[in-house]
Amino acid sequence: MEYHQISDEQLVKQYVQGDESALELLIRRHQQRVFGAIYMFVRDRYVAEDLFQDTFMKAIRKLKTGAYQEEGKFLPWLLRIAHNRCIDYYRKTRRTPAIVTADGYDVFELLNLKGPAADRDLMISQSQRAVRQLVERLPAEQREVVILRIWGELSFKEIAKLTGVSINTALGRMRYALINLRKMKKQLKLSL
């Protein structure tokens, strides 16, 4: 069976049964998304690397002790651990979370957008930069939901659970985020 055909759940079972290579595949499969999500919150590569390692160490401990319950997808569970690690970090340092600066790590490059020509790639890159700048202007709660939904590809149920709010609150935050993004786009006269 090829690597991409093995489900996360199968890899988790194999790891729990002693197959260390299954864990390596899980890490490789999800490292960009988990690291990207952490980096968006902390905006510091070194801190993000530490929190990334902490996230996987905690996940490994939970897997080894049998604390992982198959409630759905592995990635949302992993992102929830990463999110909690970021919150713990901010509690310790008493900093307010912010997401990506204009000169920071470009999370949208991880979306694997492919264009047939260089000019199309340039337009996509400029659009991504403009969207990122608009998302940065959103209130923190709205920004978080937009990133988890669009970049993290999480369902609203998963977002609600991860952020500790109701599904209706998560939906409402997304709705207001979209309204705010449209207003900003119109005010700045952007054509995206």
C-alpha positions as CSV (number, residue, x, y, z in Angstrom):
1,M,0.0,0.0,0.0
2,E,1.3,3.4,-1.0
3,Y,2.0,6.1,1.6
4,H,-0.8,8.4,0.5
5,Q,-3.3,5.6,0.5
6,I,-2.8,4.8,4.2
7,S,-5.3,6.7,6.4
8,D,-4.2,8.6,9.5
9,E,-6.3,6.2,11.6
10,Q,-4.4,3.3,10.2
11,L,-1.0,5.0,10.8
12,V,-2.1,5.8,14.4
13,K,-3.0,2.1,15.0
14,Q,0.3,1.0,13.5
15,Y,2.2,3.4,15.7
16,V,0.4,2.4,18.9
17,Q,1.2,-1.2,18.0
18,G,4.9,-0.3,17.9
19,D,5.6,0.7,14.3
20,E,7.7,3.9,14.7
21,S,7.8,4.5,11.0
22,A,4.0,5.1,11.1
23,L,4.7,8.1,13.3
24,E,7.3,9.4,10.9
25,L,4.7,9.3,8.1
26,L,2.1,11.1,10.2
27,I,4.6,13.8,11.1
28,R,5.7,14.2,7.5
29,R,2.1,14.3,6.3
30,H,1.0,17.1,8.6
31,Q,4.2,19.0,9.5
32,Q,3.5,21.9,7.0
33,R,0.0,22.5,8.2
34,V,0.7,22.2,11.9
35,F,3.9,24.4,11.7
36,G,2.1,26.9,9.5
37,A,-0.8,27.2,11.9
38,I,1.5,27.6,14.9
39,Y,3.6,30.2,13.1
40,M,0.5,32.2,12.1
41,F,-0.3,32.6,15.8
42,V,3.2,33.3,17.3
43,R,4.9,35.0,14.3
44,D,8.3,33.9,15.5
45,R,10.0,31.0,13.7
46,Y,12.0,29.9,16.7
47,V,9.0,29.9,19.1
48,A,7.0,28.1,16.4
49,E,9.6,25.4,16.1
50,D,9.6,24.9,19.8
51,L,5.8,24.8,19.9
52,F,5.7,22.4,16.9
53,Q,8.0,20.0,18.8
54,D,5.9,20.4,22.0
55,T,2.8,19.6,19.9
56,F,4.1,16.4,18.6
57,M,5.6,15.4,21.9
58,K,2.2,15.8,23.6
59,A,0.6,13.9,20.7
60,I,3.1,11.1,21.1
61,R,2.5,10.9,24.9
62,K,-1.3,10.8,24.3
63,L,-1.0,8.1,21.7
64,K,1.3,5.9,23.8
65,T,-0.9,6.2,26.9
66,G,-4.0,5.4,24.9
67,A,-5.5,8.8,25.6
68,Y,-6.2,9.4,21.9
69,Q,-9.9,8.7,21.2
70,E,-10.9,8.3,17.5
71,E,-13.4,11.1,17.5
72,G,-12.8,12.1,13.9
73,K,-9.8,13.2,12.0
74,F,-6.3,13.1,13.3
75,L,-5.3,16.5,11.9
76,P,-8.0,18.5,13.8
77,W,-6.9,16.7,17.0
78,L,-3.3,17.6,16.3
79,L,-4.3,21.2,15.4
80,R,-6.2,21.4,18.7
81,I,-3.1,20.4,20.6
82,A,-1.1,23.0,18.7
83,H,-3.7,25.6,19.4
84,N,-3.6,24.8,23.1
85,R,0.2,25.0,23.1
86,C,0.0,28.5,21.5
87,I,-2.6,29.6,24.1
88,D,-0.3,28.3,26.9
89,Y,2.6,30.1,25.3
90,Y,0.7,33.4,25.4
91,R,-0.5,32.9,28.9
92,K,3.1,32.5,30.0
93,T,4.4,35.4,28.0
94,R,1.2,37.6,28.4
95,R,1.4,38.5,24.7
96,T,-1.6,38.9,22.4
97,P,-1.7,36.5,19.5
98,A,-1.4,38.0,16.0
99,I,-1.3,36.3,12.7
100,V,1.4,36.8,10.0
101,T,2.9,40.1,9.1
102,A,3.4,41.5,5.7
103,D,7.1,40.5,5.7
104,G,6.5,37.2,7.6
105,Y,6.0,33.7,6.6
106,D,3.4,33.4,3.7
107,V,1.0,30.6,4.8
108,F,-1.0,30.9,1.6
109,E,2.0,29.6,-0.4
110,L,1.3,26.2,1.2
111,L,-2.0,26.0,-0.7
112,N,-0.2,24.5,-3.7
113,L,-1.8,26.8,-6.2
114,K,-0.5,26.1,-9.7
115,G,-0.6,28.3,-12.7
116,P,0.2,27.6,-16.3
117,A,2.1,30.8,-16.8
118,A,4.4,33.1,-14.9
119,D,2.0,36.1,-15.2
120,R,-0.8,34.0,-13.7
121,D,1.5,32.9,-10.8
122,L,2.4,36.6,-10.2
123,M,-1.3,37.5,-10.1
124,I,-2.0,34.7,-7.7
125,S,0.9,35.7,-5.5
126,Q,-0.3,39.4,-5.4
127,S,-3.9,38.3,-4.6
128,Q,-2.6,36.0,-1.8
129,R,-0.6,38.9,-0.3
130,A,-3.7,41.2,-0.5
131,V,-6.0,38.7,1.0
132,R,-3.4,38.0,3.8
133,Q,-3.2,41.7,4.6
134,L,-7.0,42.0,4.7
135,V,-7.2,38.9,7.0
136,E,-4.6,40.5,9.3
137,R,-6.9,43.5,9.8
138,L,-9.8,41.3,11.1
139,P,-10.5,41.1,14.9
140,A,-8.6,38.1,16.4
141,E,-11.7,35.8,16.8
142,Q,-12.7,36.4,13.2
143,R,-9.2,36.0,11.9
144,E,-8.8,32.7,13.8
145,V,-12.0,31.2,12.3
146,V,-11.1,32.3,8.7
147,I,-7.6,30.7,9.0
148,L,-8.9,27.5,10.6
149,R,-11.7,27.2,8.0
150,I,-9.9,28.2,4.8
151,W,-6.3,27.3,5.5
152,G,-6.8,24.5,8.0
153,E,-9.8,23.1,6.1
154,L,-11.6,22.4,9.3
155,S,-15.4,22.1,9.6
156,F,-17.3,24.6,11.7
157,K,-17.9,21.8,14.2
158,E,-14.2,21.2,14.5
159,I,-13.5,24.9,14.7
160,A,-16.1,25.3,17.5
161,K,-14.5,22.5,19.5
162,L,-11.0,23.7,18.9
163,T,-11.8,27.3,20.0
164,G,-14.2,26.4,22.8
165,V,-17.3,28.1,21.3
166,S,-20.6,26.9,19.9
167,I,-21.0,26.1,16.3
168,N,-23.3,29.1,15.9
169,T,-20.6,31.4,17.3
170,A,-18.0,30.0,14.9
171,L,-20.4,30.4,12.0
172,G,-21.2,34.0,13.2
173,R,-17.6,34.9,13.4
174,M,-17.0,33.6,9.9
175,R,-20.0,35.5,8.6
176,Y,-18.8,38.8,10.2
177,A,-15.3,38.1,8.9
178,L,-16.6,37.8,5.4
179,I,-18.7,40.9,5.7
180,N,-15.6,42.8,7.1
181,L,-13.4,41.5,4.3
182,R,-15.9,42.6,1.7
183,K,-16.1,46.1,3.3
184,M,-12.3,46.4,3.4
185,K,-12.0,45.2,-0.2
186,K,-14.5,47.8,-1.3
187,Q,-12.9,50.6,0.8
188,L,-9.5,49.8,-0.6
189,K,-10.9,49.4,-4.1
190,L,-9.1,46.0,-4.5
191,S,-10.0,43.7,-7.4
192,L,-9.4,40.2,-6.1
